[in-house]
Amino acid sequence: MAPNRRAAVMLAALCLSLGLPAHAGADAQVAQEALPQQDAPGLTLALPSYEEAQQADAARPGGAPSGPRVEAARAAEEAREAAEAEAALVREANARERATLASETGRIAAEREAQMAQYREQQRAHDEALTAYAAQVAAAEAARKRWQADVAACQAGDYSRCGAAPTPAPR
């Protein structure tokens, strides 16, 4: 057999043994001839069918069949799981941040309320002090006006409104 024909026959035989459609250009009869016969001397291959190979792969520990599509699906699944894990971590971090923010907001609000209460107390004390000062100023002003009226009356001749004469200090 010529080398090219031998390769074509082997490919056709392989396709036929796996239950796949025969290779284009390969004759099914030629492929049947290429398959080793039970009574023929030499090498015989006992290959499982495609379905049997898939079942054997699934039953094997670590299990699923391999191949480019399976590897791509496995990689996509791993990427999806990694993305979900990262999203879970982000959600957890966001929840912690919200809890911290809520406690900080509560602490700041309580601190502000305490400051406002202190300010209101200081304002009330200031208002009381201003009222007391205004009352003292009004009393001093009234006393000054009475004194001025008494002085004017005393100078006009009403000696009952004159102040008492100072008594000399004892020696």
Secondary structure, 3 states (H helix, E strand, C coil): CCHHHHHHHHHHHHHHHHCCCCCCCCCHHHHHHHCCCCCCCCCCCCCCCHHHHHHHHHHCCCCCCCCHHHHHHHHHHHHHHHHHHHHHHHHHHHHHHHHHHHHHHHHHHHHHHHHHHHHHHHHHHHHHHHHHHHHHHHHHHHHHHHHHHHHHHHHCCCHHHCCCCCCCCCC
